[in-house]
Amino acid sequence: MRILLVDDEEEFVATLAERLSLRDIEADWVTSAREAEKIADTRHYDLVVLDVKMPHMGGRQLKQLLEKKMPGIKTIYLTGHGSEEDYKAGSAEAEYYLMKPININDLIDKINDALAT
Amino acid sequence: MPLSLKLFKPDFLWGRKTSDGPLLRHMVNYGRLWRSAVMLTALSAILPLLAITWIDYNVSRKAVESETMERTSRTVSNTRRTIAGFLTERKSALDFIVHDNAMKDLLDLPRLAVILDNLQKSFGGVTDIGVIDASGRQVAYIGPYSLEGKDYSDQKWFRKVIEKGIFVSDVFLGLRNEPHLVIAIKYDLPDGSFYILRTSIDTDRLNDLLINLELSPHGNAFIINDQGILQTTAANREKLFEKIPIPVPPVSSKTEVFQYTVPGKETLIVGYAYIQDTPFILMIAKNKNELMKTWHKTRLQIFLFLGGGIIIVLGGVIGFATYFVNNIYLADQRRVKTLHQVEYSNKLASIGRLAAGVAHEINNPLAIINEKSGLIKDIFLLKQQYAQDTKLISLVDSIHDSVARCGAITKQLLSFARHMDSSFQPVELEKVIQGVISFLGKEAEYRNIEINVQVSPDIPQFESDRGKLQQILLNLINNSFAALTEGGHLDISAEKLNDERIRITVADTGCGIPAKAIKHIFEPFFSTKVNVGGTGLGLSITYSLIQELGGTIDVTSEVGIGTTFTIILPLNAQQHKKEGE
C-alpha cells in the first residue's frame, strides 16, 4: 500500500506523511500538481489524498490526470473550503471528502475503507 | 372588505399604521397624494359645470324677466290706446257739436237738452252739458244742478282751456259726490270772441274698462294723475283719490316699463304710459315674484341638476382617486417588502461569504496545528522515551482538543454558508435543530438557559431547504434568547401531524409579547427593540421563509409567562411551492 499526499501547505502535508508513516502507512508527499505528475511517472500509488484547492492546478483536475496514468487509483479529497459545488462534485467523484482539520484516525479509516473496496 | 367599501375606506388612510413603517411614510404622503388627486380632478370637472350652470341661470333669468317686461309693455300699450280712444271719442263728439251747431242753437236750452240726450244715448255716462262765454260765465246749462250763471273765470281749468283749446280735468267728486271728469272745448267765433262747451262724464266706464282687463291675478291696472293720485279704483287695492306708493314716473311719449321695490314690501314690475292731452297716466303694476314663479321652478331645477351633478362627480372622483392611490400604496408596500427581503438575503449572503472565507483561511493553519500536535502526541505514544511524561501528553491533548473545537466551528460556518443558496434536499430535522443550537449553545451556557430538544422519532427525512430551515430556527431561537432571562427554559419540539405535515414548536419562558403588539410582529419594521438595535425584520423574514417552504407560523404569548411559536411545515416543500406558483 503506497499513498501519495498532495497539498500546497508543506508543513501540513509533511507532518501528515510523517504521522502516517509512524502508523506503518507508506506515504509520499508533494506540494503541487506538477510535482505529483512527475512522481506519478516514477512510482505507482494505490491511493491519492488531494487538496481540492491548490495554486495552478486543483485537486479535481489533478485526479483526472492521475487516473489516466494509474487507472483504478482511489482518491480522497481534503479541503479547507466548503463551496456547494466542490462538496457535490467531491463527494460524487472521490471515495471520500474530508474537511480540514482532519482527525488522523478518521483519515486512516477512510483509507482502509477505500482500499478495501 | 368589499371593493365598494374599500373605495371609501382605503388601507392607506385607515389601514394598519404600523406596517407603514418609517421608511414608507417618508417615501410618499398618500393622504396628500389622494387629496391633490381629488382636488385637481374635482376642480377640473366641477368648474365647467359651475360655469355652465351660472351662464344658464343668468340667460334663463334674463329671458324670463324680459319676457315679463315685454308682456307688461304690450298690455300697457294696448290699454293706453283703449283709454285714449275713449277720451278722444268724447272730445271728438264735443268738437262735432260746436262745429255742427251755431252758438245761438246751443244757447237754446231745449236744443241743448236734445244734444245732451243724444250724447247720453251715443256714449252714455254724460251727465250734464253747459256753454260758457268768454267772460267765464255759464250762459246755458242742462243737467241735474242749476248751474246756469255760474262764473268760472277765476278757475284754473278755464284758463287752461283758453290757452290750449281743449281741456280734460282730473277725476273729482263734485257736487253729485260721484267720480267724474270734465271735458271742455273752446270754439273761436269769427269776431275773435269764443265760447266753451263743457260736459261732465262719469268715470264708471273707465273703471269698467280697466277692471275688465285680463291681467294675471296679482296684476293691477289703474290711472293716476300727474300728482300720483288715483283716478280710478285700482282693483282690491288703494281707493280712489289715494296717493299710490309708486313715485310718478318721468314724462315719456312711449310705453315704459320699470321695476320698483315698495319700501318694506314686494318688488313690482310697473308699466306706464302718458295719455296725450290729458293729465292721466295709465299704470299697470304686477307683483314680480308672482310673475317669476315659473322662473323659480326652473331655478330649482337648475340647482337640483347642479347639486346632483356635483355629487356624482365628487363620488366618481373620490372613488377613482382612492382606488388608484390605494393601488399605488399597495404596490409600494409590496415593493418595500421585497426590497427588504432582497436586502436581508443579500446581507445574509455576504455574511455567508465572509464566514466561508474566514473559515477557509483559518482551516489551513488549523490543519497544520492539528497535524503538528498530532505528531507530537504520536511521538509521545510511540516512542518509549517520552511515554512516561503524562504532563506533556495532557498539554498536547488540550491543544488537540482546542483545534478540534476550532475545526468544529469552522465546519459549521462553512456548512451555514453552503446552504445559503436555495435548494431542496433531504433534511433531517433533528440535525438541523442541533446544528442551529450548536451556534447558540455557548450563549445559552453563559446565561444559564436550559434548552430541551424533543424530536419525535417518527419524523422521516424530508425534502426541504436546509438553509431556510436553519434561518427560520435561528431567528426564532434568537428571539427567544432575547426574551429569556437567566435561568429560563427553551423547549423545541417537533412531531408528525399526518402523512403530509409536521409541527415544530419553539416555546420559551421569557417576557412574552403584549396583546397589542402580537398582531403586528410578523410585519416588517415592527420591533419592540427599537432602541436596542432591532431591525424589526427578523420575524417578517421568518414569516416569508416559512411561506416559501409552504408552511404557516402562528404565535401565542402571555406577558410574563412566555411565548410559543408554532410552525407547520409540509413534508414535501418543493411540491407545495410548485402548487403555490
Interface residues (C-beta under 8 A of the other chain):
Chain A: E9 E11 F12 T15 L16 E18 R19 L22 R23 G80 H81 G82 S83 E84 Y87 M99 K100 P101 I102 N103 I104
Chain B: A356 A359 H360 E361 N363 N364 L366 A367 I368 I369 N370 E371 K372 G374 L375 D378 I379 L382 V403 A404 C406 G407 K411 L414 S415 A417 R418 H419 D421 S423
